[in-house]
Amino acid sequence: MAVHLYFSLIPEALIASMLPPEEFGQYYATGHDYKSKGQSTFFEIDPTFRHPYFEIDQAVARCVPAADGTPKNSVYVSVYRVLEHLPVSAIGKLYVATAYGQTLGLARSAALHAPTSGLHLYQDIAPANSLVVSTQGPAAYYEGITSKPAKFIRFPGMCFVELDLGALAEDPMNGLAGDLPYSFLHHLREALMTLKPGTKDSKLVHRVHSLEFPYRMVKGGFYVGSGADLAFYAMPSHADLRRDHQSWWRSANL
C-alpha cells in the first residue's frame, strides 16, 4: 500500500498515513467508529518530500498494515513548526472535511484571487489561530505578517482563509448583519470601525479563535504561504457545491 504524507491544519501536524485522502478525511474528522466529530482541513504533501527537520523515512517505515490487513491510519511525524519547513512547491491538493467526515478536494489555483473592495475578515489557521480584520487584500495581508512585516510580529509562513463580512465590509457601522453566523457581531463591528487605510490596516478581533467556522462563509478560498511564496485554493461557489458536491454541502450545513 502507498504511504501518503498529509499536512494537517487542525492541529498543525505532519502525518504519514496509508489512507487515501477521502478516507483520511473521514478518519481524521470522526475518529474510529464515528465516536468524535470535528472539522478537518489538510494538504496532501509530495510523498518524495524530505527535509532534515522531519524524520519522514522513519515514520513511513512504521506505516505497515495490521495483522488483518487493515491499513495504518496515522503516524505523526511532527506537531511543531511544520509549516515553516514546508516549501509551497511540496504542497499539493487541499482537502476540507466536515465534522461528519465528508471530504472535498480543492486544487491549487493558477493565480491568486483578485481582492474585493471593502474590508476583510481573516481567520489565521496555522501556525497562529487569530481572527483579524483588515483593509488589505489577501496578498498584502500575507506580506504584512511574513515577508514584509509592518510590525515586530512576523511569521515564517501562514495558512489562512478569508471569511465573508456581508454588508459590514462596506459599512461596518450600519450594514445589516443579515445571515452572518458570528456570535461576536458587536465586537466585530467595533474592530472594523477602527480601521483606517494607511494608518491602521489591521485589528485583532480574537487573539485565539476557534478553528472551526462555517464553510459557507469562506470568501474566495484558502491561502497557504511560506516565505515569499503564496498559493491559493479557490472554494467553489454555493451553487457549484449544491450541484456538484451535494453530500458534502448538506453535511457542511447540518
TORFI-818889 format. One record per residue: residue in three letters; x, y, z of N, C-alpha, C in turn. Coordinates in Angstrom, 1 decimal, padded with zeros to 4 digits. Example, Ala and Ser with C-alpha at 12.3 -4.5 7.8 and 13.67 -1.06 7.14 Angstrom:
2
ATOM   r   n.px   n.py   n.pz  ca.px  ca.py  ca.pz   c.px   c.py   c.pz
ATOM ALA  013.2 -005.7  007.8  012.3 -004.5  007.8  013.2 -003.3  007.8
ATOM SER  012.8 -002.2  007.1  013.7 -001.1  007.1  012.9  000.0  007.9
END
This chain:
254
ATOM   r   n.px   n.py   n.pz  ca.px  ca.py  ca.pz   c.px   c.py   c.pz
ATOM MET  000.8 -001.2  000.0  000.0  000.0  000.0  000.9  001.2  000.0
ATOM ALA  000.4  002.2 -000.7  001.1  003.5 -000.8  001.0  004.2  000.6
ATOM VAL  002.1  005.0  000.9  002.1  005.8  002.1  001.9  007.3  001.7
ATOM HIS  001.0  008.0  002.2  000.7  009.4  001.9  001.3  010.3  003.0
ATOM LEU  001.6  011.5  002.7  002.0  012.5  003.6  000.9  013.6  003.6
ATOM TYR  000.5  013.9  004.8 -000.5  015.0  005.0 -000.1  016.1  005.9
ATOM PHE -000.4  017.3  005.6 -000.1  018.4  006.5 -001.4  018.9  007.0
ATOM SER -001.7  018.5  008.3 -002.9  018.9  008.9 -002.8  020.3  009.5
ATOM LEU -004.0  021.0  009.4 -004.0  022.4  009.9 -004.7  022.4  011.2
ATOM ILE -005.5  021.4  011.6 -006.3  021.4  012.8 -006.1  020.1  013.5
ATOM PRO -005.0  019.9  014.3 -004.0  020.9  014.6 -002.9  020.8  013.6
ATOM GLU -001.9  021.7  013.7 -000.8  021.8  012.7  000.1  020.5  013.0
ATOM ALA  000.2  019.7  012.0  000.9  018.4  012.1  001.3  017.9  010.8
ATOM LEU  002.4  017.2  010.7  002.8  016.4  009.5  002.5  014.9  009.8
ATOM ILE  001.8  014.3  009.0  001.3  012.9  009.3  001.5  012.0  008.1
ATOM ALA  002.0  010.8  008.4  002.1  009.7  007.4  000.9  008.8  007.6
ATOM SER  000.3  008.4  006.5 -000.9  007.5  006.6 -001.0  006.6  005.3
ATOM MET -001.5  005.4  005.5 -001.8  004.5  004.4 -003.2  004.8  003.8
ATOM LEU -003.9  005.7  004.4 -005.3  006.0  003.9 -005.2  007.0  002.8
ATOM PRO -006.0  006.8  001.7 -006.1  007.8  000.6 -006.8  009.1  001.2
ATOM PRO -006.8  010.2  000.5 -007.3  011.5  001.1 -008.7  011.4  001.6
ATOM GLU -009.6  010.9  000.8 -011.0  010.9  001.3 -011.2  010.0  002.5
ATOM GLU -010.5  008.9  002.6 -010.6  008.0  003.8 -009.9  008.7  005.0
ATOM PHE -008.8  009.3  004.7 -008.1  010.0  005.8 -009.0  011.1  006.4
ATOM GLY -009.7  011.9  005.5 -010.5  012.9  005.9 -011.7  012.4  006.8
ATOM GLN -012.2  011.3  006.4 -013.3  010.6  007.2 -012.7  010.2  008.6
ATOM TYR -011.6  009.6  008.6 -010.9  009.1  009.8 -010.6  010.3  010.7
ATOM TYR -010.0  011.3  010.1 -009.4  012.4  011.0 -010.5  013.3  011.5
ATOM ALA -011.7  013.4  010.8 -012.8  014.2  011.3 -013.6  013.5  012.4
ATOM THR -013.8  012.1  012.2 -014.7  011.4  013.1 -014.0  010.4  014.0
ATOM GLY -012.8  010.1  013.8 -012.1  009.1  014.6 -012.6  007.7  014.3
ATOM HIS -012.3  006.7  015.1 -012.8  005.4  014.9 -014.3  005.3  015.2
ATOM ASP -015.0  004.6  014.4 -016.4  004.3  014.7 -017.3  005.5  014.9
ATOM TYR -016.8  006.6  014.3 -017.6  007.9  014.3 -017.9  008.3  015.8
ATOM LYS -016.9  008.1  016.6 -017.1  008.5  018.1 -016.9  009.9  018.4
ATOM SER -016.2  010.6  017.5 -015.9  012.1  017.7 -016.2  012.8  016.4
ATOM LYS -016.4  014.1  016.5 -016.7  014.9  015.3 -016.0  016.2  015.4
ATOM GLY -015.4  016.7  014.3 -014.8  017.9  014.2 -014.3  018.2  012.8
ATOM GLN -014.4  019.4  012.4 -013.9  019.8  011.1 -012.4  019.4  010.9
ATOM SER -012.0  019.1  009.7 -010.6  018.7  009.5 -010.2  019.3  008.1
ATOM THR -009.0  020.0  008.1 -008.5  020.6  006.9 -007.1  020.2  006.8
ATOM PHE -006.7  019.7  005.6 -005.3  019.2  005.5 -004.9  019.2  004.0
ATOM PHE -003.6  019.3  003.8 -003.0  019.3  002.4 -002.3  018.0  002.2
ATOM GLU -002.4  017.5  001.0 -001.5  016.3  000.6 -000.2  016.9  000.3
ATOM ILE  000.9  016.2  000.8  002.3  016.6  000.5  002.9  015.6 -000.4
ATOM ASP  003.8  016.2 -001.3  004.5  015.3 -002.2  005.2  014.2 -001.4
ATOM PRO  004.9  012.9 -001.7  005.4  011.8 -000.9  006.9  011.7 -001.0
ATOM THR  007.5  012.3 -002.0  009.0  012.3 -002.1  009.7  013.4 -001.3
ATOM PHE  008.9  014.3 -000.7  009.4  015.4  000.0  010.2  014.9  001.2
ATOM ARG  011.4  015.5  001.4  012.2  015.2  002.6  012.9  016.5  003.1
ATOM HIS  013.0  016.6  004.4  013.7  017.8  005.0  014.4  017.3  006.3
ATOM PRO  015.6  017.8  006.5  016.3  017.3  007.7  015.6  017.5  009.0
ATOM TYR  014.6  018.5  009.0  013.9  018.7  010.3  012.9  017.6  010.6
ATOM PHE  012.5  016.9  009.6  011.5  015.8  009.8  012.1  014.4  009.6
ATOM GLU  011.7  013.5  010.5  012.1  012.1  010.4  011.1  011.3  009.6
ATOM ILE  011.0  011.7  008.3  009.9  011.2  007.5  010.1  009.7  007.2
ATOM ASP  011.3  009.3  006.8  011.6  007.9  006.5  011.3  007.0  007.6
ATOM GLN  011.6  007.4  008.8  011.3  006.6  010.0  009.8  006.4  010.2
ATOM ALA  009.0  007.5  009.9  007.6  007.4  010.1  007.0  006.5  009.0
ATOM VAL  007.5  006.7  007.7  007.0  005.8  006.7  007.2  004.4  007.0
ATOM ALA  008.4  004.1  007.6  008.7  002.7  007.9  007.7  002.1  008.9
ATOM ARG  007.1  002.9  009.7  006.1  002.5  010.7  004.7  002.3  010.1
ATOM CYS  004.6  002.7  008.9  003.3  002.6  008.2  003.1  001.2  007.6
ATOM VAL  002.7  000.2  008.4  002.6 -001.1  008.0  001.1 -001.6  008.4
ATOM PRO  000.5 -002.4  007.5 -000.8 -002.9  007.8 -000.9 -003.7  009.1
ATOM ALA -002.0 -003.7  009.7 -002.2 -004.6  010.9 -002.3 -006.1  010.4
ATOM ALA -002.3 -007.0  011.4 -002.3 -008.4  011.0 -003.4 -008.8  010.1
ATOM ASP -004.6 -008.1  010.3 -005.7 -008.5  009.4 -005.8 -007.7  008.1
ATOM GLY -004.7 -006.9  007.8 -004.6 -006.2  006.6 -005.1 -004.8  006.6
ATOM THR -005.6 -004.4  007.8 -006.1 -003.0  008.0 -005.0 -002.0  007.8
ATOM PRO -005.1 -001.0  007.0 -004.0  000.0  006.8 -003.8  000.8  008.0
ATOM LYS -002.6  001.3  008.2 -002.2  002.2  009.3 -002.8  003.5  009.0
ATOM ASN -003.6  004.0  010.0 -004.3  005.2  009.9 -003.4  006.5  009.9
ATOM SER -002.5  006.5  010.9 -001.7  007.7  011.0 -000.4  007.4  011.8
ATOM VAL  000.7  008.1  011.4  001.9  008.1  012.2  002.3  009.6  012.2
ATOM TYR  002.3  010.2  013.4  002.7  011.6  013.4  004.2  011.8  013.3
ATOM VAL  004.5  012.6  012.3  005.9  012.9  012.0  006.4  014.1  012.9
ATOM SER  005.5  015.1  012.9  005.8  016.3  013.7  004.6  017.1  014.0
ATOM VAL  004.5  017.7  015.2  003.4  018.5  015.6  003.9  019.9  016.0
ATOM TYR  005.0  020.3  015.5  005.6  021.6  015.9  006.4  022.2  014.8
ATOM ARG  006.2  023.5  014.5  006.9  024.2  013.4  006.9  023.5  012.1
ATOM VAL  005.7  023.0  011.7  005.6  022.2  010.5  005.7  023.1  009.3
ATOM LEU  004.8  024.1  009.2  004.6  025.0  008.0  005.9  025.6  007.6
ATOM GLU  006.7  026.1  008.6  007.9  026.9  008.2  009.0  026.0  007.5
ATOM HIS  008.8  024.7  007.6  009.8  023.8  007.0  009.2  023.1  005.7
ATOM LEU  008.0  023.6  005.3  007.4  023.0  004.1  007.4  024.0  003.0
ATOM PRO  008.2  023.8  001.9  008.1  024.7  000.8  006.8  024.6  000.1
ATOM VAL  006.3  025.7 -000.5  005.0  025.7 -001.2  005.0  024.7 -002.3
ATOM SER  006.2  024.5 -002.9  006.3  023.5 -004.0  006.0  022.1 -003.7
ATOM ALA  006.1  021.8 -002.4  005.8  020.4 -001.9  004.3  020.2 -001.5
ATOM ILE  003.6  021.3 -001.5  002.2  021.2 -001.0  001.3  021.0 -002.2
ATOM GLY  000.5  020.0 -002.1 -000.5  019.6 -003.1 -001.9  020.0 -002.9
ATOM LYS -002.8  019.1 -003.1 -004.2  019.4 -003.0 -004.6  019.7 -001.6
ATOM LEU -005.6  020.6 -001.4 -006.2  020.9 -000.1 -007.5  020.1  000.0
ATOM TYR -007.7  019.5  001.2 -008.9  018.7  001.5 -009.6  019.3  002.7
ATOM VAL -010.9  019.6  002.5 -011.7  020.2  003.5 -012.8  019.2  004.0
ATOM ALA -012.7  018.7  005.2 -013.6  017.7  005.7 -014.6  018.3  006.7
ATOM THR -015.9  017.9  006.6 -016.9  018.4  007.5 -016.8  017.6  008.8
ATOM ALA -017.5  018.0  009.8 -017.5  017.3  011.1 -018.0  015.9  011.0
ATOM TYR -018.7  015.6  009.9 -019.2  014.2  009.7 -018.4  013.4  008.7
ATOM GLY -017.2  014.0  008.3 -016.2  013.2  007.5 -016.4  013.3  006.0
ATOM GLN -017.4  014.1  005.5 -017.4  014.3  004.1 -016.3  015.2  003.7
ATOM THR -015.5  014.8  002.6 -014.3  015.4  002.3 -014.3  016.0  000.9
ATOM LEU -013.9  017.2  000.8 -013.9  017.9 -000.5 -012.5  018.3 -000.9
ATOM GLY -012.0  017.9 -002.1 -010.7  018.2 -002.5 -010.7  019.5 -003.4
ATOM LEU -009.7  020.4 -003.1 -009.6  021.6 -003.8 -008.2  021.7 -004.4
ATOM ALA -008.1  021.9 -005.7 -006.8  022.0 -006.4 -006.3  023.4 -006.3
ATOM ARG -005.0  023.6 -006.4 -004.4  024.9 -006.4 -004.8  025.7 -007.6
ATOM SER -005.1  026.9 -007.4 -005.5  027.8 -008.5 -004.2  028.3 -009.2
ATOM ALA -004.3  028.7 -010.4 -003.2  029.2 -011.2 -002.8  030.6 -010.7
ATOM ALA -003.7  031.4 -010.2 -003.4  032.7 -009.7 -004.1  033.0 -008.4
ATOM LEU -003.7  034.0 -007.7 -004.4  034.4 -006.5 -005.7  035.0 -006.8
ATOM HIS -006.6  034.9 -005.9 -008.0  035.5 -006.0 -007.9  037.0 -006.1
ATOM ALA -008.5  037.7 -007.0 -008.5  039.1 -007.1 -009.2  039.7 -005.9
ATOM PRO -008.5  040.6 -005.1 -009.1  041.2 -003.9 -010.4  042.0 -004.2
ATOM THR -011.4  041.9 -003.3 -012.6  042.6 -003.5 -012.5  043.9 -002.8
ATOM SER -013.4  044.8 -003.0 -013.4  046.1 -002.4 -013.9  045.9 -000.9
ATOM GLY -013.7  047.0 -000.1 -014.2  046.9  001.2 -013.2  046.3  002.2
ATOM LEU -013.7  046.0  003.4 -012.9  045.5  004.5 -012.9  044.0  004.4
ATOM HIS -011.9  043.4  005.1 -011.7  041.9  005.1 -011.7  041.3  006.5
ATOM LEU -012.1  040.0  006.5 -012.0  039.3  007.8 -011.2  038.0  007.5
ATOM TYR -010.1  037.8  008.2 -009.2  036.7  008.0 -009.2  035.8  009.3
ATOM GLN -009.3  034.5  009.0 -009.1  033.5  010.1 -007.7  032.9  009.8
ATOM ASP -006.8  033.2  010.7 -005.5  032.5  010.6 -005.6  031.1  011.1
ATOM ILE -005.1  030.1  010.4 -005.3  028.7  010.7 -004.0  028.1  011.3
ATOM ALA -002.9  028.4  010.7 -001.6  027.8  011.1 -000.5  028.8  010.7
ATOM PRO  000.5  029.0  011.5  000.7  028.4  012.8 -000.1  029.1  014.0
ATOM ALA -000.6  030.3  013.7 -001.4  031.0  014.7 -002.9  030.8  014.4
ATOM ASN -003.8  031.0  015.3 -005.2  030.9  015.1 -006.0  032.1  015.5
ATOM SER -005.5  033.3  015.0 -006.2  034.5  015.3 -007.2  034.9  014.3
ATOM LEU -008.2  035.8  014.8 -009.2  036.3  013.9 -008.9  037.8  013.7
ATOM VAL -008.7  038.2  012.5 -008.2  039.6  012.2 -009.1  040.3  011.1
ATOM VAL -009.4  041.5  011.3 -010.0  042.3  010.3 -008.9  043.2  009.7
ATOM SER -009.1  043.6  008.4 -008.0  044.3  007.7 -008.6  045.1  006.5
ATOM THR -007.9  046.2  006.2 -008.2  046.9  005.0 -007.5  046.3  003.8
ATOM GLN -006.6  045.4  004.0 -005.7  044.9  002.9 -006.3  043.6  002.3
ATOM GLY -006.0  043.5  001.0 -006.4  042.2  000.3 -005.5  041.1  000.8
ATOM PRO -005.8  039.8  000.4 -005.1  038.7  001.0 -003.6  038.7  000.8
ATOM ALA -003.1  039.1 -000.4 -001.7  039.1 -000.7 -001.0  040.1  000.2
ATOM ALA -001.5  041.3  000.3 -000.9  042.4  001.1 -001.0  042.0  002.6
ATOM TYR -002.1  041.4  003.0 -002.2  040.9  004.4 -001.1  039.9  004.7
ATOM TYR -000.9  038.9  003.8  000.1  037.9  004.0  001.5  038.5  004.1
ATOM GLU  001.8  039.4  003.1  003.2  040.0  003.2  003.4  040.8  004.5
ATOM GLY  002.4  041.4  005.0  002.5  042.2  006.2  002.8  041.4  007.5
ATOM ILE  002.6  040.1  007.4  002.9  039.3  008.6  004.0  038.2  008.3
ATOM THR  004.5  038.3  007.1  005.6  037.3  006.7  006.8  038.0  006.1
ATOM SER  006.8  038.1  004.8  008.0  038.5  004.1  008.3  040.0  004.2
ATOM LYS  007.2  040.9  004.4  007.4  042.3  004.5  006.6  042.8  005.7
ATOM PRO  007.0  042.4  006.9  006.2  042.8  008.1  006.2  044.3  008.4
ATOM ALA  005.1  044.8  008.7  005.0  046.2  009.0  005.2  046.4  010.5
ATOM LYS  005.1  045.3  011.3  005.3  045.4  012.8  006.4  044.4  013.2
ATOM PHE  006.6  044.3  014.5  007.6  043.4  015.1  007.1  041.9  014.9
ATOM ILE  005.8  041.7  014.8  005.3  040.3  014.7  005.5  039.8  013.3
ATOM ARG  006.1  038.7  013.2  006.5  038.1  011.9  006.4  036.6  012.0
ATOM PHE  005.8  036.0  010.9  005.7  034.5  010.8  006.5  034.0  009.6
ATOM PRO  007.1  032.9  009.7  007.9  032.3  008.5  006.9  031.9  007.4
ATOM GLY  005.7  031.6  007.7  004.7  031.3  006.8  003.3  031.3  007.4
ATOM MET  002.3  031.2  006.6  000.9  031.3  007.2 -000.1  030.6  006.3
ATOM CYS -001.0  029.9  006.9 -002.2  029.4  006.2 -003.4  030.2  006.8
ATOM PHE -004.2  030.7  005.9 -005.4  031.5  006.4 -006.5  031.4  005.4
ATOM VAL -007.7  031.8  005.8 -008.9  031.8  005.0 -009.6  033.2  005.1
ATOM GLU -010.1  033.7  004.1 -011.0  034.9  004.2 -012.4  034.5  004.4
ATOM LEU -013.1  035.1  005.4 -014.5  034.9  005.7 -015.3  036.1  005.3
ATOM ASP -016.5  035.8  004.9 -017.4  036.8  004.4 -017.9  037.7  005.5
ATOM LEU -017.9  039.0  005.2 -018.4  040.0  006.1 -019.8  040.6  005.7
ATOM GLY -020.3  040.2  004.5 -021.6  040.7  004.0 -021.5  042.2  003.9
ATOM ALA -022.6  042.8  004.3 -022.7  044.3  004.2 -021.7  045.0  005.1
ATOM LEU -021.2  044.4  006.1 -020.3  045.0  007.0 -018.9  045.4  006.3
ATOM ALA -018.6  044.7  005.2 -017.4  045.0  004.5 -017.4  046.4  004.0
ATOM GLU -018.6  047.0  003.6 -018.6  048.3  003.1 -019.1  049.3  004.1
ATOM ASP -019.9  048.9  005.1 -020.5  049.8  006.1 -020.5  049.1  007.4
ATOM PRO -019.4  049.0  008.1 -019.4  048.3  009.4 -020.3  048.9  010.5
ATOM MET -020.6  050.1  010.4 -021.5  050.7  011.4 -022.9  050.4  011.2
ATOM ASN -023.4  050.6  010.0 -024.8  050.5  009.7 -025.2  049.3  008.8
ATOM GLY -024.2  048.6  008.3 -024.6  047.5  007.4 -025.4  046.4  008.2
ATOM LEU -026.3  045.8  007.5 -027.2  044.8  008.1 -026.4  043.5  008.2
ATOM ALA -026.6  042.8  009.4 -025.8  041.6  009.6 -026.4  040.5  008.8
ATOM GLY -027.6  040.5  008.4 -028.2  039.5  007.5 -028.1  038.1  008.2
ATOM ASP -027.6  037.2  007.4 -027.4  035.8  008.0 -026.0  035.5  008.4
ATOM LEU -025.2  036.5  008.8 -023.9  036.3  009.3 -024.0  035.5  010.6
ATOM PRO -023.3  034.4  010.7 -023.5  033.5  011.9 -022.6  033.8  013.0
ATOM TYR -021.9  034.9  013.0 -020.9  035.2  014.0 -021.5  035.6  015.3
ATOM SER -021.1  035.0  016.4 -021.7  035.3  017.7 -021.1  036.6  018.4
ATOM PHE -020.1  037.2  017.7 -019.4  038.3  018.3 -019.6  039.6  017.4
ATOM LEU -020.8  039.7  016.8 -021.0  040.8  015.8 -020.8  042.2  016.4
ATOM HIS -021.1  042.4  017.6 -020.9  043.8  018.2 -019.4  044.1  018.2
ATOM HIS -018.6  043.1  018.7 -017.2  043.3  018.8 -016.6  043.4  017.4
ATOM LEU -017.1  042.6  016.5 -016.6  042.7  015.1 -016.9  044.0  014.5
ATOM ARG -018.0  044.6  014.7 -018.3  045.9  014.1 -017.3  047.0  014.7
ATOM GLU -017.1  046.9  016.0 -016.2  047.8  016.7 -014.8  047.7  016.1
ATOM ALA -014.3  046.5  015.9 -013.0  046.3  015.3 -012.9  046.9  013.9
ATOM LEU -013.9  046.6  013.1 -013.9  047.1  011.7 -013.9  048.7  011.7
ATOM MET -014.6  049.3  012.6 -014.7  050.7  012.6 -013.4  051.4  013.0
ATOM THR -012.5  050.7  013.6 -011.2  051.3  014.0 -010.2  051.3  012.8
ATOM LEU -010.5  050.6  011.7 -009.6  050.5  010.6 -009.6  051.8  009.7
ATOM LYS -008.4  052.2  009.4 -008.2  053.4  008.5 -007.0  053.1  007.6
ATOM PRO -007.3  052.9  006.3 -006.3  052.6  005.3 -005.1  053.5  005.4
ATOM GLY -003.9  052.8  005.4 -002.7  053.6  005.5 -002.3  054.0  006.9
ATOM THR -003.2  054.0  007.8 -002.9  054.4  009.2 -003.1  053.2  010.2
ATOM LYS -004.2  052.5  010.1 -004.4  051.3  010.9 -005.0  050.3  009.9
ATOM ASP -004.2  049.4  009.4 -004.6  048.5  008.4 -005.2  047.2  008.9
ATOM SER -004.9  046.8  010.2 -005.4  045.6  010.7 -005.7  045.7  012.2
ATOM LYS -006.6  044.8  012.7 -007.1  044.9  014.1 -007.4  043.4  014.5
ATOM LEU -006.9  043.0  015.6 -007.3  041.7  016.1 -008.7  041.7  016.6
ATOM VAL -009.4  040.7  016.2 -010.8  040.5  016.8 -010.7  039.6  018.0
ATOM HIS -010.0  038.4  017.7 -009.7  037.5  018.8 -008.3  037.0  018.6
ATOM ARG -007.5  037.0  019.7 -006.1  036.6  019.7 -006.1  035.1  019.4
ATOM VAL -006.9  034.3  020.1 -007.0  032.9  019.9 -008.5  032.6  019.6
ATOM HIS -008.7  032.0  018.4 -010.1  031.8  018.0 -010.3  030.4  017.6
ATOM SER -011.5  029.9  017.7 -011.8  028.5  017.3 -011.5  028.3  015.8
ATOM LEU -010.9  027.2  015.5 -010.5  026.9  014.1 -011.7  026.3  013.3
ATOM GLU -012.8  026.1  014.0 -014.0  025.6  013.3 -014.9  026.8  012.9
ATOM PHE -015.2  026.9  011.6 -016.0  028.0  011.1 -016.9  027.5  010.1
ATOM PRO -018.1  028.1  009.8 -019.0  027.6  008.8 -018.3  027.7  007.4
ATOM TYR -018.2  026.6  006.7 -017.6  026.6  005.4 -018.4  027.5  004.4
ATOM ARG -019.6  027.7  004.6 -020.4  028.5  003.7 -020.0  030.0  003.8
ATOM MET -019.2  030.4  004.8 -018.7  031.7  005.0 -017.4  032.0  004.3
ATOM VAL -016.8  031.0  003.7 -015.5  031.1  003.1 -015.7  032.1  001.9
ATOM LYS -014.9  033.1  001.8 -015.0  034.1  000.7 -013.7  033.9 -000.2
ATOM GLY -013.9  033.5 -001.4 -012.8  033.3 -002.2 -012.1  031.9 -002.0
ATOM GLY -011.4  031.7 -000.9 -010.8  030.4 -000.7 -009.8  030.5  000.4
ATOM PHE -008.9  029.5  000.3 -007.8  029.3  001.3 -006.5  029.7  000.7
ATOM TYR -005.6  030.2  001.6 -004.3  030.7  001.2 -003.2  030.0  002.1
ATOM VAL -002.1  029.5  001.5 -001.0  029.0  002.2  000.3  029.5  001.7
ATOM GLY  001.2  030.0  002.5  002.4  030.5  002.1  003.6  030.2  003.0
ATOM SER  004.7  030.2  002.4  006.0  030.0  003.1  007.0  031.0  002.5
ATOM GLY  007.5  031.9  003.4  008.4  033.0  002.9  007.6  033.9  001.9
ATOM ALA  008.2  034.1  000.7  007.6  035.0 -000.3  006.6  034.2 -001.2
ATOM ASP  006.5  032.9 -001.0  005.6  032.1 -001.9  004.2  032.0 -001.3
ATOM LEU  003.2  032.3 -002.0  001.8  032.2 -001.5  001.0  031.5 -002.6
ATOM ALA  000.3  030.5 -002.2 -000.6  029.7 -003.1 -002.1  029.9 -002.6
ATOM PHE -003.0  029.8 -003.6 -004.4  030.0 -003.4 -005.2  028.8 -003.8
ATOM TYR -006.2  028.4 -003.0 -007.1  027.3 -003.3 -008.5  027.8 -003.3
ATOM ALA -009.1  028.0 -004.4 -010.4  028.6 -004.6 -011.5  027.6 -004.0
ATOM MET -012.5  028.2 -003.3 -013.6  027.5 -002.8 -014.7  027.6 -003.9
ATOM PRO -015.3  026.5 -004.3 -016.4  026.6 -005.3 -017.5  027.5 -004.7
ATOM SER -018.3  028.0 -005.6 -019.5  028.8 -005.2 -020.5  027.9 -004.6
ATOM HIS -021.4  028.6 -003.8 -022.5  027.8 -003.2 -023.3  027.0 -004.2
ATOM ALA -023.6  027.6 -005.4 -024.3  027.0 -006.4 -023.6  025.7 -007.0
ATOM ASP -022.3  025.9 -007.2 -021.5  024.7 -007.6 -021.4  023.6 -006.6
ATOM LEU -021.3  024.0 -005.3 -021.3  023.0 -004.3 -022.6  022.3 -004.2
ATOM ARG -023.7  023.0 -004.3 -025.1  022.3 -004.3 -025.2  021.4 -005.5
ATOM ARG -024.7  021.8 -006.6 -024.9  021.0 -007.8 -023.9  019.8 -007.9
ATOM ASP -022.6  020.0 -007.6 -021.6  019.0 -007.8 -021.2  018.3 -006.6
ATOM HIS -021.5  018.8 -005.4 -021.0  018.1 -004.2 -022.1  018.2 -003.1
ATOM GLN -023.2  017.6 -003.5 -024.4  017.7 -002.7 -024.2  017.1 -001.3
ATOM SER -023.6  015.9 -001.2 -023.4  015.2  000.1 -022.6  016.1  001.0
ATOM TRP -021.5  016.6  000.4 -020.6  017.5  001.2 -021.3  018.7  001.7
ATOM TRP -022.0  019.4  000.8 -022.7  020.6  001.1 -023.8  020.4  002.2
ATOM ARG -024.5  019.3  002.1 -025.5  019.0  003.2 -024.8  018.7  004.5
ATOM SER -023.7  018.0  004.5 -023.0  017.7  005.7 -022.4  018.9  006.3
ATOM ALA -021.9  019.9  005.5 -021.3  021.1  006.0 -022.3  022.0  006.6
ATOM ASN -023.6  021.8  006.4 -024.6  022.8  006.9 -025.6  022.1  007.8
ATOM LEU -025.2  021.0  008.4 -026.1  020.3  009.4 -026.0  021.1  010.7
END
